[in-house]
Amino acid sequence: MLVWTDIPADKETEFNDWYNREHLRERVEVPGFIRGRRFSAISAAPKYLALYEARSAEVMRSEAYLRLKRTRDARSMQFVPLFRNTIKATCDIVSHAGAGEGAFLVLLPITVDSRRRGAFHDWVSKTFFGELVQSMGVMAATYAEQNGATRAMSAAHDVRAGDRHLESVLMIEAASELGASTAVARLNPQTLERHGVRPHLAEKPCVFRVLYTLHA
């Protein structure tokens, strides 16, 4: 699950403390969650990104998780309606290579030509990721696609209108600025276009640094 958002500048300090101490923990404590991570943009907008990993998308349809969305506490109702320019998704991981958590994350939301989706999956899993994670400073790479059923069920409990939803996303873990720069260079428009892919909701790869990680 991905939540990418801005927050009013005068609320940032309090927002970050709430997110780290309360919001992230509440979700990671739901059975089936593996970890939650927060990031701050180096070269991107919106500014803040949260990624949650679970055993499957079914966890986001569980009663324990939906109860959190139905019965938000006072602090959640103070901050969640303030999210701005929000992009989100609940995704299934299609392909992954490498291991570990980087100090930097490179993220690119994309849309894939439906007629070329199978060929793109093959290229990512059999060629692109294998080469990429051998690059200096690049530790892991993930490709994920939106889970429509989970999106529909979760949307019934949203407190904001107008959030945008990504279709698919490429995420690269880097241990260094060099690794992040390498990932950005490899995710160039010419390479992606050859495989039926276009950026979606962001014009170019977005680079983030890690703020906080919590494991279940």
C-alpha atoms as a printed R data frame, in Angstrom:
    type eleno elety resid chain resno       x       y       z
1   ATOM     1    CA   MET     A     1   0.000   0.000   0.000
2   ATOM     2    CA   LEU     A     2   1.256   3.442  -0.952
3   ATOM     3    CA   VAL     A     3   0.169   6.883   0.294
4   ATOM     4    CA   TRP     A     4   1.967   9.894  -1.207
5   ATOM     5    CA   THR     A     5   0.874  13.303   0.035
6   ATOM     6    CA   ASP     A     6   1.554  16.901   0.958
7   ATOM     7    CA   ILE     A     7   0.558  18.534   4.228
8   ATOM     8    CA   PRO     A     8   0.235  22.252   5.092
9   ATOM     9    CA   ALA     A     9   3.657  23.623   6.084
10  ATOM    10    CA   ASP     A    10   2.477  24.905   9.459
11  ATOM    11    CA   LYS     A    11   1.340  21.380  10.405
12  ATOM    12    CA   GLU     A    12   4.403  19.406   9.262
13  ATOM    13    CA   THR     A    13   6.196  18.975  12.590
14  ATOM    14    CA   GLU     A    14   3.113  17.757  14.423
15  ATOM    15    CA   PHE     A    15   2.008  15.686  11.415
16  ATOM    16    CA   ASN     A    16   5.326  13.839  11.230
17  ATOM    17    CA   ASP     A    17   5.324  13.060  14.947
18  ATOM    18    CA   TRP     A    18   1.751  11.730  14.746
19  ATOM    19    CA   TYR     A    19   2.496   9.671  11.646
20  ATOM    20    CA   ASN     A    20   5.631   8.073  13.117
21  ATOM    21    CA   ARG     A    21   4.341   7.428  16.636
22  ATOM    22    CA   GLU     A    22   0.694   6.589  15.997
23  ATOM    23    CA   HIS     A    23  -0.528   6.230  12.415
24  ATOM    24    CA   LEU     A    24   2.244   3.980  11.129
25  ATOM    25    CA   ARG     A    25   2.222   1.814  14.247
26  ATOM    26    CA   GLU     A    26  -1.562   1.280  14.164
27  ATOM    27    CA   ARG     A    27  -1.302  -0.167  10.682
28  ATOM    28    CA   VAL     A    28   1.807  -2.269  11.216
29  ATOM    29    CA   GLU     A    29   0.124  -3.845  14.243
30  ATOM    30    CA   VAL     A    30  -2.735  -5.146  12.047
31  ATOM    31    CA   PRO     A    31  -2.273  -8.925  11.523
32  ATOM    32    CA   GLY     A    32  -0.673  -9.586   8.148
33  ATOM    33    CA   PHE     A    33   1.330  -6.370   7.915
34  ATOM    34    CA   ILE     A    34   5.099  -6.846   7.604
35  ATOM    35    CA   ARG     A    35   6.508  -3.323   7.764
36  ATOM    36    CA   GLY     A    36   5.730   0.344   7.293
37  ATOM    37    CA   ARG     A    37   8.161   2.937   5.959
38  ATOM    38    CA   ARG     A    38   8.083   6.705   5.553
39  ATOM    39    CA   PHE     A    39  10.064   8.849   3.155
40  ATOM    40    CA   SER     A    40  10.637  12.509   2.383
41  ATOM    41    CA   ALA     A    41  11.109  13.707  -1.186
42  ATOM    42    CA   ILE     A    42  14.484  14.949  -2.389
43  ATOM    43    CA   SER     A    43  13.300  15.605  -5.925
44  ATOM    44    CA   ALA     A    44   9.564  15.098  -6.086
45  ATOM    45    CA   ALA     A    45   6.143  16.369  -5.199
46  ATOM    46    CA   PRO     A    46   4.137  15.536  -3.136
47  ATOM    47    CA   LYS     A    47   6.660  15.629  -0.284
48  ATOM    48    CA   TYR     A    48   5.805  12.644   1.928
49  ATOM    49    CA   LEU     A    49   5.525   8.979   0.997
50  ATOM    50    CA   ALA     A    50   4.393   6.036   3.127
51  ATOM    51    CA   LEU     A    51   4.813   2.429   1.991
52  ATOM    52    CA   TYR     A    52   3.262  -0.528   3.785
53  ATOM    53    CA   GLU     A    53   4.089  -4.138   3.002
54  ATOM    54    CA   ALA     A    54   1.643  -6.922   3.869
55  ATOM    55    CA   ARG     A    55   1.475 -10.641   3.205
56  ATOM    56    CA   SER     A    56  -1.126  -9.984   0.497
57  ATOM    57    CA   ALA     A    57  -3.680  -7.390  -0.605
58  ATOM    58    CA   GLU     A    58  -6.268  -9.411   1.334
59  ATOM    59    CA   VAL     A    59  -4.882  -7.835   4.519
60  ATOM    60    CA   MET     A    60  -6.197  -4.439   3.342
61  ATOM    61    CA   ARG     A    61  -9.657  -5.995   3.033
62  ATOM    62    CA   SER     A    62  -9.540  -7.587   6.488
63  ATOM    63    CA   GLU     A    63 -11.939  -6.546   9.231
64  ATOM    64    CA   ALA     A    64  -9.020  -5.474  11.440
65  ATOM    65    CA   TYR     A    65  -7.751  -3.009   8.832
66  ATOM    66    CA   LEU     A    66 -11.159  -1.718   7.728
67  ATOM    67    CA   ARG     A    67 -12.042  -1.099  11.374
68  ATOM    68    CA   LEU     A    68  -9.133   1.358  11.553
69  ATOM    69    CA   LYS     A    69 -10.590   3.253   8.614
70  ATOM    70    CA   ARG     A    70 -14.142   3.214   9.981
71  ATOM    71    CA   THR     A    71 -13.276   4.300  13.520
72  ATOM    72    CA   ARG     A    72 -10.537   6.908  13.208
73  ATOM    73    CA   ASP     A    73  -9.491   8.510  16.487
74  ATOM    74    CA   ALA     A    74  -9.410  12.262  17.123
75  ATOM    75    CA   ARG     A    75  -5.775  12.676  16.072
76  ATOM    76    CA   SER     A    76  -6.393  10.843  12.813
77  ATOM    77    CA   MET     A    77  -9.385  13.065  12.099
78  ATOM    78    CA   GLN     A    78  -7.192  16.077  12.804
79  ATOM    79    CA   PHE     A    79  -4.585  15.163  10.192
80  ATOM    80    CA   VAL     A    80  -6.042  12.840   7.546
81  ATOM    81    CA   PRO     A    81  -8.421  15.493   6.131
82  ATOM    82    CA   LEU     A    82  -5.398  17.821   5.732
83  ATOM    83    CA   PHE     A    83  -3.654  15.552   3.223
84  ATOM    84    CA   ARG     A    84  -3.178  17.430  -0.063
85  ATOM    85    CA   ASN     A    85  -2.304  16.340  -3.625
86  ATOM    86    CA   THR     A    86  -2.639  12.753  -2.452
87  ATOM    87    CA   ILE     A    87  -1.746   9.795  -4.655
88  ATOM    88    CA   LYS     A    88  -2.377   6.295  -3.352
89  ATOM    89    CA   ALA     A    89  -2.705   2.642  -4.291
90  ATOM    90    CA   THR     A    90  -2.959  -0.853  -2.931
91  ATOM    91    CA   CYS     A    91  -0.842  -3.024  -5.193
92  ATOM    92    CA   ASP     A    92   0.173  -6.595  -5.863
93  ATOM    93    CA   ILE     A    93   3.895  -7.185  -6.369
94  ATOM    94    CA   VAL     A    94   4.443  -8.571  -9.864
95  ATOM    95    CA   SER     A    95   8.234  -8.716  -9.930
96  ATOM    96    CA   HIS     A    96  11.050  -8.244  -7.409
97  ATOM    97    CA   ALA     A    97  14.827  -8.579  -7.485
98  ATOM    98    CA   GLY     A    98  17.550  -8.009  -4.911
99  ATOM    99    CA   ALA     A    99  17.109  -7.682  -1.155
100 ATOM   100    CA   GLY     A   100  17.133  -5.237   1.715
101 ATOM   101    CA   GLU     A   101  16.100  -1.670   2.438
102 ATOM   102    CA   GLY     A   102  17.993   1.241   0.952
103 ATOM   103    CA   ALA     A   103  18.717   4.698   2.334
104 ATOM   104    CA   PHE     A   104  17.068   6.094  -0.800
105 ATOM   105    CA   LEU     A   105  14.009   5.104  -2.802
106 ATOM   106    CA   VAL     A   106  13.452   5.904  -6.478
107 ATOM   107    CA   LEU     A   107   9.791   5.703  -7.464
108 ATOM   108    CA   LEU     A   108   8.111   6.052 -10.841
109 ATOM   109    CA   PRO     A   109   4.353   5.622 -11.307
110 ATOM   110    CA   ILE     A   110   3.686   4.259 -14.785
111 ATOM   111    CA   THR     A   111   0.981   3.142 -17.149
112 ATOM   112    CA   VAL     A   112   1.588   0.081 -19.329
113 ATOM   113    CA   ASP     A   113   0.106  -0.497 -22.783
114 ATOM   114    CA   SER     A   114  -2.341  -3.364 -22.188
115 ATOM   115    CA   ARG     A   115  -1.335  -4.974 -25.485
116 ATOM   116    CA   ARG     A   116   2.280  -5.176 -24.339
117 ATOM   117    CA   ARG     A   117   1.804  -5.942 -20.654
118 ATOM   118    CA   GLY     A   118   2.985  -9.551 -20.877
119 ATOM   119    CA   ALA     A   119   6.125  -8.601 -22.779
120 ATOM   120    CA   PHE     A   120   6.816  -5.820 -20.270
121 ATOM   121    CA   HIS     A   121   6.482  -8.247 -17.356
122 ATOM   122    CA   ASP     A   122   8.988 -10.572 -19.027
123 ATOM   123    CA   TRP     A   123  11.468  -7.775 -19.686
124 ATOM   124    CA   VAL     A   124  11.274  -6.442 -16.128
125 ATOM   125    CA   SER     A   125  11.584  -9.823 -14.416
126 ATOM   126    CA   LYS     A   126  14.046 -11.527 -16.757
127 ATOM   127    CA   THR     A   127  16.278  -8.679 -17.902
128 ATOM   128    CA   PHE     A   128  15.857  -5.179 -16.501
129 ATOM   129    CA   PHE     A   129  15.756  -5.841 -12.757
130 ATOM   130    CA   GLY     A   130  18.514  -8.440 -12.876
131 ATOM   131    CA   GLU     A   131  20.838  -5.960 -14.555
132 ATOM   132    CA   LEU     A   132  19.761  -3.017 -12.425
133 ATOM   133    CA   VAL     A   133  20.429  -4.615  -9.027
134 ATOM   134    CA   GLN     A   134  23.987  -5.410 -10.124
135 ATOM   135    CA   SER     A   135  24.674  -1.672 -10.446
136 ATOM   136    CA   MET     A   136  26.795   0.022  -7.781
137 ATOM   137    CA   GLY     A   137  24.599   1.149  -4.904
138 ATOM   138    CA   VAL     A   138  21.365  -0.385  -6.222
139 ATOM   139    CA   MET     A   139  20.086  -2.996  -3.766
140 ATOM   140    CA   ALA     A   140  16.567  -4.031  -4.813
141 ATOM   141    CA   ALA     A   141  13.837  -3.344  -7.354
142 ATOM   142    CA   THR     A   142  10.072  -3.913  -7.305
143 ATOM   143    CA   TYR     A   143   7.300  -3.640  -9.875
144 ATOM   144    CA   ALA     A   144   3.701  -3.588  -8.597
145 ATOM   145    CA   GLU     A   145   0.220  -3.123 -10.059
146 ATOM   146    CA   GLN     A   146  -2.962  -1.711  -8.552
147 ATOM   147    CA   ASN     A   147  -5.359  -4.228  -6.972
148 ATOM   148    CA   GLY     A   148  -8.755  -2.961  -8.120
149 ATOM   149    CA   ALA     A   149 -10.886  -4.989  -5.709
150 ATOM   150    CA   THR     A   150  -9.010  -3.708  -2.675
151 ATOM   151    CA   ARG     A   151  -9.141  -0.135  -3.946
152 ATOM   152    CA   ALA     A   152 -12.929  -0.291  -4.274
153 ATOM   153    CA   MET     A   153 -13.475  -1.720  -0.793
154 ATOM   154    CA   SER     A   154 -11.091   0.727   0.870
155 ATOM   155    CA   ALA     A   155 -12.560   3.750  -0.938
156 ATOM   156    CA   ALA     A   156 -15.879   3.245   0.836
157 ATOM   157    CA   HIS     A   157 -14.236   4.505   4.049
158 ATOM   158    CA   ASP     A   158 -12.235   7.455   2.649
159 ATOM   159    CA   VAL     A   159 -12.636  10.839   4.340
160 ATOM   160    CA   ARG     A   160 -11.270  12.895   1.414
161 ATOM   161    CA   ALA     A   161 -12.484  13.352  -2.141
162 ATOM   162    CA   GLY     A   162 -10.194  13.914  -5.098
163 ATOM   163    CA   ASP     A   163  -7.327  11.565  -4.256
164 ATOM   164    CA   ARG     A   164  -5.590  10.181  -7.336
165 ATOM   165    CA   HIS     A   165  -4.791   6.497  -7.832
166 ATOM   166    CA   LEU     A   166  -1.750   5.149  -9.602
167 ATOM   167    CA   GLU     A   167  -2.004   2.170 -11.947
168 ATOM   168    CA   SER     A   168   1.453   0.611 -11.662
169 ATOM   169    CA   VAL     A   169   4.722   1.578 -10.030
170 ATOM   170    CA   LEU     A   170   8.449   0.878 -10.288
171 ATOM   171    CA   MET     A   171  10.417   1.220  -7.018
172 ATOM   172    CA   ILE     A   172  14.193   0.993  -6.681
173 ATOM   173    CA   GLU     A   173  16.044   0.705  -3.347
174 ATOM   174    CA   ALA     A   174  19.458   2.404  -3.304
175 ATOM   175    CA   ALA     A   175  22.145   2.427  -0.612
176 ATOM   176    CA   SER     A   176  23.787   5.600  -1.920
177 ATOM   177    CA   GLU     A   177  23.155   8.749  -3.920
178 ATOM   178    CA   LEU     A   178  25.118   7.103  -6.738
179 ATOM   179    CA   GLY     A   179  22.734   4.154  -6.719
180 ATOM   180    CA   ALA     A   180  19.719   6.463  -6.765
181 ATOM   181    CA   SER     A   181  21.190   8.448  -9.662
182 ATOM   182    CA   THR     A   182  21.858   5.233 -11.564
183 ATOM   183    CA   ALA     A   183  18.258   4.109 -11.094
184 ATOM   184    CA   VAL     A   184  16.940   7.464 -12.313
185 ATOM   185    CA   ALA     A   185  19.128   7.253 -15.402
186 ATOM   186    CA   ARG     A   186  17.976   3.714 -16.182
187 ATOM   187    CA   LEU     A   187  14.309   4.716 -15.874
188 ATOM   188    CA   ASN     A   188  14.601   7.063 -18.826
189 ATOM   189    CA   PRO     A   189  11.623   7.781 -21.119
190 ATOM   190    CA   GLN     A   190  13.260   6.276 -24.201
191 ATOM   191    CA   THR     A   191  13.860   2.900 -22.560
192 ATOM   192    CA   LEU     A   192  10.384   2.774 -21.062
193 ATOM   193    CA   GLU     A   193   8.670   3.811 -24.284
194 ATOM   194    CA   ARG     A   194  10.346   0.962 -26.160
195 ATOM   195    CA   HIS     A   195   8.512  -1.405 -23.801
196 ATOM   196    CA   GLY     A   196   5.096   0.228 -24.012
197 ATOM   197    CA   VAL     A   197   5.398   2.241 -20.805
198 ATOM   198    CA   ARG     A   198   4.738   5.896 -20.003
199 ATOM   199    CA   PRO     A   199   5.128   7.839 -16.743
200 ATOM   200    CA   HIS     A   200   1.812   8.403 -14.963
201 ATOM   201    CA   LEU     A   201   1.073  11.097 -12.346
202 ATOM   202    CA   ALA     A   202   4.768  12.081 -12.332
203 ATOM   203    CA   GLU     A   203   6.846  13.286 -15.260
204 ATOM   204    CA   LYS     A   204  10.068  11.622 -14.120
205 ATOM   205    CA   PRO     A   205  11.433   9.288 -11.422
206 ATOM   206    CA   CYS     A   206  11.066  10.684  -7.907
207 ATOM   207    CA   VAL     A   207  13.846  10.330  -5.315
208 ATOM   208    CA   PHE     A   208  13.166   9.989  -1.586
209 ATOM   209    CA   ARG     A   209  15.225   9.561   1.570
210 ATOM   210    CA   VAL     A   210  14.085   7.317   4.408
211 ATOM   211    CA   LEU     A   211  12.520   8.984   7.449
212 ATOM   212    CA   TYR     A   212  11.389   6.028   9.554
213 ATOM   213    CA   THR     A   213  10.846   2.271   9.326
214 ATOM   214    CA   LEU     A   214   8.789   0.030  11.610
215 ATOM   215    CA   HIS     A   215   8.676  -3.764  11.321
216 ATOM   216    CA   ALA     A   216   5.863  -5.906  12.668
